[in-house]
Amino acid sequence: MTPNPPAARAARTLMQALADLGVADVVVAPGSRSAPLAYAAAEAALPPDHPARDLRAPRLRVHVRVDERVAGFLALGLARAAKARKEPRAVAVVTTSGTAPAHLLPAVLEARHAGLPLLLLTADRPHELRGTGANQTTEQVGLLAPAVRLSVDVPAPVGLPDEERDLRNLAARVVAVALGTRDHTPGPVHVNLAYREPLVPDGPWPERSADGLTRVLAHPGTPAGAELAAFSDVARPVSPPDGVRTVVVAGDGAGPEASVVAHANEWPLLAEPSSGAGGGPNAIAAYRLLLDHPELGGAVQRVVVLGRPTLSRPVQALLARPDVEVMVIAEQGRDWPDAARRADQVVPGVPGSLLRGNLGAGLDWLGRWRRAGVLAAGAVADVLAAESADAASGPLLAAVVASSLGPQDVLVVSASNPVRDLDLVARWEDPPLVVANRGLAGIDGTLSTAAGLSLGLGRPVRAYVGDLAFLHDAGALLMGPDEPRPDLQVVVAADGGGSIFATLEHGERRLAHLAERVMATPHRADLGALCAGYGVPHRRVDVDELPAALARPVQGLEVLEVPVDRAERRALTGRLADAVHVALADLQ
């Protein structure tokens, strides 16, 4: 074999460039055509004292997963960890050709809508083999569009003098686009890399070089609040002399700014669990059950929106009301959250006037919401306390999980009912870090995301998921013996199917003979046997036993299965709403 064949040399050069540009983690799924990238990543992961380590190789953390969908969501979790550390980094994923890149699409879609920087390095056959019926060859160029921010097709290297410089320049460009360096719109980038045989490395690594590594500086952007009025002078509501009755809605990823704005102006804060703004004196408990009260939700004249609210139909109904003025604060991206198409203003940062405060509505507006939140929380707790342990509900389980968490903890919560139950019952003065894949709110990839978050943060993580979300991503439990293992405890709400549909129109009695099969999708899977097959510890506990299990430190990978009732979900939803309605009769 010729020393340093072009494919191996190009892959090594690319790994050097990515490391120099801040990439620290590479997730590899196996395959032959991607061998140049996989070997380069593996060599870069060798410890410093390994006899085969080449000093010209960069230092990278490598994670290997058999399933490309798992690999994609693991990378998503690693990217979320970097974002949580306030050190955004692009995370690379390596796949082979054929069907492999297609399995990345779910994670890519989530990354696009969540604004997370992924580099999708998909190996491909050289151009002369495309369209010839060659094994594992399809049209990969554009396969992931329009979900990616940029798609690049890189011809197979042949050893020309400028190829390495071109690769470094390409790396600088794709990392900058993934991070949103220039346009503040981070997201996934697809780099399709063609390689010809030979595909395995031979000889030393190339010398590291900065030639072609263009420095891409951040665009200064528009100063937050510069010359922006806090509100429109032609607002639809008629402002009373003592202020406008305003609430702050904090959706996924809103950040602490939402809490700051609410506190500065004495406004109620309606914060989703993954907003990063929960807790504090302005956060209103069980807020979605208060929005139909005429003196609370019915009296709102203005909403300030931060993050991306998606959990609650009552919140969406509030944002769609023609008599409510809506201001959306969207700091990055070309899009902004406005599903009702009624936003009056979209601003790129929190206006200074909102941070200065003193815009409160008066008339004890915040106090009324606080008292209502206390009454609602008490009513919800009373209803849940009447349940028995052998027929526990999802909200009760969520309350137990929430009560076990402190500000130093990390929780990943799956879509559908778990995150909504948490939204209803969580009471945190100083909240934990709560992460949810709300970009597209899918149940897929939750365990892989949690594993990536734990590995990226270097901290224990708990995941609270439904049994369908668990089964959907069971492949995340498969890890090779040499792979770093996350400290991850998974709490599974096991209700034998999908209970969220019972709370929607699909739960109407007239549809029961159809919806149970095609909406709830019941199953009889043995989660304990499944975990045993993967070599993962599993315990089945009831809700009364769960606090003791959650009190132990999270070490390694463990699954706690908690049986919950699904049959009474719709009735429970009605009882909770009725109890809150009765409690609010005492609102002063």
C-alpha positions in Angstrom: 0.0 0.0 0.0 1.2 3.5 -0.8 2.0 5.4 2.5 -0.6 7.9 3.4 -3.2 7.0 0.7 -5.3 10.1 -0.2 -8.5 9.0 1.6 -6.7 8.4 5.0 -4.6 11.6 4.6 -7.7 13.7 3.8 -9.7 12.3 6.8 -6.8 12.9 9.1 -6.4 16.5 7.9 -10.1 17.1 8.4 -10.0 15.8 12.0 -7.0 18.0 12.7 -8.9 21.0 11.3 -12.1 20.2 13.2 -10.1 19.9 16.5 -8.4 23.2 15.9 -11.8 24.8 15.3 -13.0 23.6 18.7 -14.7 20.3 17.9 -14.1 18.0 20.9 -16.5 15.1 20.4 -17.0 12.7 17.5 -19.7 10.1 17.4 -18.9 7.2 15.1 -21.3 4.6 13.6 -19.5 1.7 11.9 -19.2 1.1 8.2 -16.6 0.4 5.5 -16.8 3.5 3.3 -16.4 5.7 6.3 -13.3 3.9 7.5 -10.9 6.8 6.8 -12.9 9.0 9.1 -13.4 6.3 11.7 -9.7 5.4 11.9 -8.7 9.0 12.1 -11.2 9.6 15.0 -10.0 6.4 16.8 -6.3 7.4 16.4 -7.2 10.9 17.8 -8.8 9.3 20.8 -5.8 7.2 21.8 -4.4 8.2 25.2 -1.2 10.2 25.2 0.9 7.3 26.5 -0.4 4.8 23.9 2.5 3.4 21.9 0.6 3.9 18.6 -0.3 7.5 19.2 1.1 10.0 16.7 1.9 13.3 18.2 0.5 15.1 15.2 -2.9 13.6 15.8 -5.4 15.9 17.6 -7.1 15.1 20.9 -10.7 14.1 20.4 -13.3 12.3 22.5 -14.9 9.5 20.5 -18.1 7.7 21.1 -19.1 4.6 19.0 -22.8 3.5 18.5 -24.1 0.8 16.2 -27.3 2.6 15.3 -27.0 5.8 13.4 -30.2 7.2 14.8 -28.9 6.6 18.3 -25.6 8.2 17.2 -27.3 11.3 16.0 -29.3 11.9 19.2 -26.2 11.1 21.3 -24.4 13.9 19.4 -27.5 16.1 20.0 -27.1 15.5 23.8 -23.4 16.3 23.6 -24.3 19.6 21.8 -26.9 20.4 24.5 -24.3 19.8 27.2 -21.9 22.3 25.5 -24.8 24.8 25.3 -25.6 24.3 29.0 -22.0 25.0 29.8 -22.3 28.2 27.8 -19.4 26.9 25.6 -21.2 26.1 22.3 -19.3 23.5 20.3 -20.1 21.7 17.1 -20.3 17.9 17.5 -19.4 15.6 14.6 -21.2 12.4 13.6 -19.6 9.9 11.2 -21.6 7.5 9.1 -21.0 5.2 6.2 -22.9 5.4 2.9 -26.2 4.0 1.8 -29.1 4.0 4.3 -26.9 5.1 7.1 -27.2 8.9 6.5 -31.0 8.6 6.3 -31.1 7.4 9.9 -29.7 10.7 11.0 -32.7 12.7 9.8 -34.7 12.6 13.1 -31.8 14.1 15.1 -31.0 16.5 12.3 -34.6 17.8 12.3 -34.5 18.3 16.1 -31.1 20.0 15.9 -32.4 22.4 13.2 -35.4 23.5 15.2 -33.5 23.6 18.5 -30.6 25.5 17.0 -27.9 22.9 17.9 -24.6 22.6 15.9 -24.1 19.2 14.4 -21.6 18.3 11.7 -22.9 15.3 9.8 -19.8 13.7 8.1 -21.3 11.1 5.8 -19.0 8.9 3.7 -19.9 8.3 0.0 -18.7 6.4 -3.0 -16.7 8.5 -5.5 -18.6 10.3 -8.3 -17.9 7.7 -11.0 -19.8 5.0 -9.0 -22.9 7.0 -8.4 -25.8 5.9 -10.5 -24.1 2.7 -11.5 -25.8 0.3 -9.1 -22.7 0.1 -6.9 -23.3 -1.5 -3.5 -24.6 0.9 -0.8 -24.7 3.8 -3.2 -27.6 6.2 -3.4 -28.1 10.0 -4.0 -26.7 11.3 -0.7 -26.2 14.9 -1.9 -29.2 16.8 -0.5 -30.5 13.8 1.3 -30.8 15.7 4.5 -32.0 19.0 3.0 -33.9 21.2 3.8 -33.2 20.2 7.5 -29.6 21.3 7.4 -28.2 24.8 7.3 -25.6 23.9 4.6 -25.0 20.9 2.5 -21.6 20.3 0.9 -20.5 17.5 -1.5 -16.7 16.9 -1.3 -15.1 15.0 -4.2 -12.8 12.0 -3.4 -9.3 13.2 -2.8 -6.5 12.2 -5.2 -3.5 13.8 -3.5 -3.3 17.2 -5.3 -1.1 19.9 -3.6 -4.0 22.2 -2.4 -6.4 19.5 -1.2 -5.4 19.8 2.5 -5.7 23.6 2.4 -9.1 23.3 0.8 -10.2 20.9 3.5 -9.1 23.2 6.3 -10.9 26.1 4.6 -14.0 23.9 4.2 -13.9 22.9 7.9 -13.7 26.6 8.9 -16.8 27.4 6.8 -18.9 24.4 8.0 -18.1 24.9 11.7 -18.9 28.6 11.4 -22.3 27.8 9.7 -23.1 25.1 12.3 -22.3 27.5 15.2 -24.2 30.4 13.6 -21.1 32.5 14.0 -22.1 35.1 11.4 -25.9 35.0 11.4 -26.7 33.8 14.9 -28.6 30.8 13.5 -26.8 27.6 14.7 -27.9 24.3 13.4 -26.8 21.1 11.6 -24.5 21.0 8.5 -24.1 18.0 6.1 -20.7 17.3 4.7 -20.8 14.4 2.2 -17.3 13.0 1.7 -16.4 10.7 -1.2 -13.5 8.3 -0.8 -11.8 5.8 -3.0 -9.9 2.7 -1.9 -7.6 2.2 -0.2 -9.7 3.2 2.9 -7.4 2.2 5.7 -4.5 4.4 7.0 -0.8 3.7 6.5 2.1 5.8 7.6 2.3 8.9 9.8 -0.1 11.7 10.2 0.4 14.9 8.2 1.9 17.9 9.9 -0.7 20.1 11.6 -1.1 23.5 9.8 -3.2 26.6 10.0 -3.1 27.1 6.3 -6.7 27.5 5.1 -8.1 27.8 8.6 -10.0 31.0 8.1 -10.8 32.9 11.3 -14.6 33.6 11.2 -15.5 36.3 13.7 -19.0 36.8 15.1 -21.2 39.4 13.6 -21.8 42.2 16.2 -25.5 42.1 15.6 -28.0 44.6 16.7 -27.5 45.7 20.4 -30.4 44.3 22.4 -33.0 47.0 22.9 -31.2 49.7 21.0 -33.7 52.3 20.0 -36.5 49.8 20.4 -39.6 50.8 22.2 -40.8 48.4 24.8 -44.2 48.2 23.3 -46.2 49.5 20.3 -47.8 53.0 20.6 -50.8 51.5 18.9 -51.4 48.5 21.1 -54.7 46.9 20.7 -55.6 46.8 24.4 -56.6 50.0 26.1 -53.9 50.5 28.7 -55.3 51.4 32.2 -53.5 54.4 33.8 -51.7 52.1 36.3 -50.2 49.8 33.7 -51.0 47.0 31.4 -51.9 43.6 32.7 -49.0 41.6 31.4 -47.7 38.0 31.7 -44.4 36.6 30.7 -44.5 33.3 28.8 -41.2 31.4 28.9 -41.0 28.5 26.4 -38.3 26.0 25.8 -34.8 27.7 26.0 -36.1 31.0 27.2 -33.3 31.3 29.7 -33.0 33.3 32.9 -33.8 36.5 31.1 -37.5 35.6 31.3 -37.4 35.5 35.1 -35.5 38.7 35.2 -38.1 40.5 33.1 -40.9 39.1 35.1 -39.3 40.1 38.4 -38.3 43.6 37.3 -41.8 44.4 36.3 -43.8 42.4 38.9 -45.4 40.3 36.2 -46.5 36.7 36.5 -44.2 34.1 34.9 -45.7 31.2 33.0 -42.6 29.0 32.6 -42.3 25.6 30.9 -40.0 23.1 32.6 -37.3 23.3 30.0 -37.4 27.1 29.7 -34.5 27.6 32.1 -36.6 30.3 33.8 -38.6 28.3 36.3 -38.6 28.9 40.0 -38.5 32.1 41.9 -41.4 34.1 43.4 -43.0 35.1 40.1 -43.3 31.6 38.7 -47.0 30.6 38.8 -47.9 27.0 39.6 -50.3 25.0 37.5 -50.7 28.1 35.3 -52.4 26.3 32.4 -55.4 25.6 34.7 -55.6 29.3 35.5 -55.8 30.8 32.0 -59.6 30.3 31.6 -60.3 32.2 34.8 -61.8 35.5 33.9 -59.8 37.5 36.5 -56.5 35.8 35.6 -56.1 34.6 32.0 -59.2 36.4 30.9 -57.8 39.7 32.2 -54.5 39.5 30.4 -53.9 42.4 28.0 -50.3 41.8 27.0 -47.9 38.8 26.7 -44.1 38.9 26.5 -42.8 35.7 24.9 -39.3 34.3 25.3 -38.2 30.9 24.1 -40.5 28.6 22.2 -43.7 27.8 24.0 -45.2 24.5 22.7 -46.6 22.6 25.7 -50.0 24.0 26.4 -53.1 24.6 24.3 -54.4 27.2 26.8 -51.2 29.2 26.3 -51.5 29.0 22.6 -55.2 30.1 22.9 -54.0 33.1 24.9 -51.4 34.1 22.3 -54.1 33.8 19.6 -56.6 36.2 21.3 -57.3 39.3 19.2 -57.5 41.5 22.3 -54.0 40.6 23.6 -50.9 42.3 22.5 -47.9 40.0 21.9 -44.3 40.8 22.0 -41.8 38.1 20.9 -38.2 38.3 22.0 -36.2 36.1 19.7 -32.5 36.6 20.0 -31.3 34.2 17.2 -32.5 32.7 14.0 -34.5 33.8 11.1 -37.7 32.4 12.5 -39.6 33.3 15.6 -42.4 31.6 17.6 -45.8 32.9 16.5 -48.0 29.9 15.7 -51.1 32.1 16.0 -49.6 34.7 13.5 -50.6 37.6 15.9 -47.3 38.9 17.2 -47.3 42.7 17.3 -43.5 43.0 17.7 -40.5 40.7 17.3 -37.4 42.1 18.8 -33.8 40.6 18.8 -33.1 41.1 22.5 -34.7 42.2 25.7 -35.4 45.9 25.4 -33.7 48.0 28.1 -37.0 49.4 29.3 -38.0 45.9 30.3 -34.9 45.4 32.3 -35.3 48.7 34.1 -38.7 47.6 35.3 -41.5 49.5 36.9 -44.0 48.5 34.2 -46.1 46.5 36.6 -49.9 46.6 36.2 -50.7 47.6 39.7 -54.0 46.5 41.2 -52.2 43.6 42.9 -51.9 41.9 39.5 -48.9 39.7 40.4 -50.3 39.0 43.9 -53.6 37.8 42.5 -51.7 35.3 40.2 -49.5 34.2 43.1 -52.4 33.5 45.4 -54.2 31.6 42.5 -51.1 29.5 41.9 -50.9 28.5 45.6 -54.6 27.6 45.6 -54.2 25.6 42.3 -51.1 23.8 43.5 -52.9 22.8 46.7 -56.0 21.6 44.8 -53.8 19.5 42.4 -51.8 18.0 45.4 -55.1 17.1 47.2 -56.4 15.2 44.1 -53.1 13.4 43.6 -52.8 12.5 47.3 -56.1 10.6 47.1 -54.6 8.1 44.6 -53.4 4.7 45.7 -49.8 3.5 45.0 -51.0 0.6 42.9 -53.0 2.9 40.6 -50.7 5.9 40.5 -51.1 8.5 37.8 -48.5 10.2 35.5 -48.9 13.5 37.4 -48.3 11.9 40.7 -45.2 10.2 39.4 -44.0 13.5 37.9 -44.5 15.1 41.3 -42.3 12.5 43.0 -39.6 12.9 40.4 -39.7 16.7 40.6 -39.6 16.7 44.4 -36.4 14.6 44.4 -34.4 17.2 42.3 -32.4 20.1 43.6 -30.5 22.9 41.8 -27.5 20.8 41.3 -29.4 18.1 39.4 -30.0 17.5 35.7 -33.2 16.1 34.3 -34.1 15.0 30.7 -37.8 14.7 30.2 -39.5 13.1 27.2 -42.3 14.5 25.0 -46.0 13.8 25.4 -47.3 13.4 28.9 -44.1 13.3 31.0 -43.1 16.9 30.2 -46.7 18.1 30.5 -47.1 16.4 33.8 -43.9 17.9 35.0 -45.2 21.3 33.8 -48.3 20.9 35.9 -46.8 19.7 39.2 -43.1 20.9 39.5 -42.5 23.4 42.3 -38.9 24.6 42.5 -37.6 27.7 44.2 -34.2 27.0 42.7 -34.8 24.6 39.7 -32.6 21.9 38.3 -31.3 22.0 34.7 -34.3 20.5 32.7 -33.7 19.5 29.1 -36.3 18.4 26.6 -36.2 17.9 22.9 -38.8 20.5 22.1 -37.5 21.5 18.7 -40.0 19.1 17.1 -41.2 17.5 20.3 -40.7 13.9 19.2 -40.4 11.0 21.6 -37.5 9.5 19.6 -34.0 9.8 20.8 -34.7 10.7 24.4 -32.4 8.1 26.0 -29.6 8.9 23.6 -29.9 12.6 24.2 -29.8 12.0 28.0 -26.7 9.8 27.6 -25.0 12.5 25.5 -25.9 15.1 28.0 -24.4 13.1 30.8 -21.2 12.4 28.9 -20.9 16.0 27.8 -21.5 17.5 31.2 -19.5 14.8 33.1 -22.4 14.7 35.5 -25.1 12.3 36.6 -28.4 12.8 34.7 -31.9 11.5 35.4 -34.4 10.9 32.5 -38.1 10.8 33.0 -39.8 9.1 30.1 -42.9 7.3 29.0 -42.7 3.7 28.1 -43.3 4.3 24.4 -40.4 6.8 24.4 -38.3 4.2 26.2 -39.1 1.5 23.7 -38.6 3.9 20.8 -35.0 4.5 21.8 -34.1 1.2 23.5 -31.1 0.9 21.2 -29.5 3.7 23.3 -28.9 1.0 25.9 -26.5 -0.8 23.6 -22.9 0.3 24.3 -19.6 -1.5 23.6 -17.4 -2.6 26.4 -14.8 0.1 25.6 -17.3 3.0 25.4 -17.5 5.6 28.2 -20.7 5.0 30.0 -23.0 7.7 31.2 -24.2 8.1 34.8 -27.8 7.9 33.8 -30.9 6.8 35.8 -34.0 6.4 33.6 -37.4 6.6 35.3 -40.1 5.0 33.0 -43.8 5.8 33.5 -45.1 2.4 32.4 -48.7 2.7 31.4 -48.7 0.2 28.6 -49.2 2.7 25.8 -49.6 6.4 24.8 -51.9 8.1 27.3 -51.6 11.7 25.9 -54.3 11.0 23.4 -56.8 10.4 26.1 -56.6 14.0 27.1 -57.3 15.2 23.5 -60.2 14.7 21.3 -59.1 11.2 20.6 -60.2 10.3 24.2 -63.9 10.8 23.4 -65.9 7.7 24.3 -67.3 7.4 20.8 -63.8 6.9 19.4 -62.7 4.3 22.0 -63.1 1.3 19.8 -60.7 2.8 17.2 -58.4 5.1 19.2 -57.1 2.4 21.6 -55.4 0.5 18.8 -54.2 3.2 16.4 -53.6 6.1 18.8 -52.7 4.6 22.2 -50.8 1.8 20.6 -50.9 -0.6 23.6 -48.1 -3.0 24.1 -47.1 -5.9 26.4 -43.3 -5.4 26.3 -41.3 -6.8 29.2 -39.0 -3.9 30.0 -37.1 -5.9 32.5 -36.3 -8.6 30.0 -35.3 -6.0 27.4 -32.9 -4.4 29.8 -31.5 -7.8 30.8 -30.7 -8.4 27.1 -28.7 -5.2 27.0 -27.0 -5.9 30.4 -28.6 -2.9 32.0 -29.8 -3.0 35.6 -33.6 -2.7 35.9 -36.0 -2.5 38.9 -39.7 -2.3 39.0 -40.9 -0.1 41.9 -44.2 1.4 42.8 -44.6 5.2 43.3 -44.3 4.8 47.1 -40.9 3.1 46.8 -39.6 5.6 44.2 -38.4 8.3 46.6 -35.9 5.9 48.3 -34.6 4.8 44.9 -34.2 8.4 43.7 -32.3 9.3 46.9 -29.4 7.2 46.0 -26.5 8.6 43.9 -26.8 8.0 40.2 -23.9 5.8 39.2 -23.8 4.0 35.9 -26.9 3.2 33.8 -30.0 2.1 35.6 -33.7 1.8 34.7 -36.5 2.2 37.2 -39.9 1.1 35.9 -42.9 2.6 37.7 -46.4 1.3 36.8 -48.9 4.0 36.3 -52.6 4.0 35.4 -53.7 5.0 31.9 -57.3 4.1 31.9 -58.3 7.0 34.2 -56.1 9.7 32.5 -59.0 11.6 30.9 -61.1 11.4 34.1 -58.1 12.6 36.2 -57.6 15.6 33.9 -61.2 16.6 34.5 -61.0 16.1 38.2 -57.9 18.3 38.4 -59.5 21.1 36.4 -62.7 20.9 38.6 -60.7 21.0 41.8 -58.8 24.1 40.7 -62.0 25.8 39.6 -63.5 25.1 43.1 -60.3 26.3 44.8 -60.3 29.6 42.9 -63.7 30.4 44.3 -61.8 31.6 47.4 -59.5 33.8 45.3 -59.4 37.3 46.8 
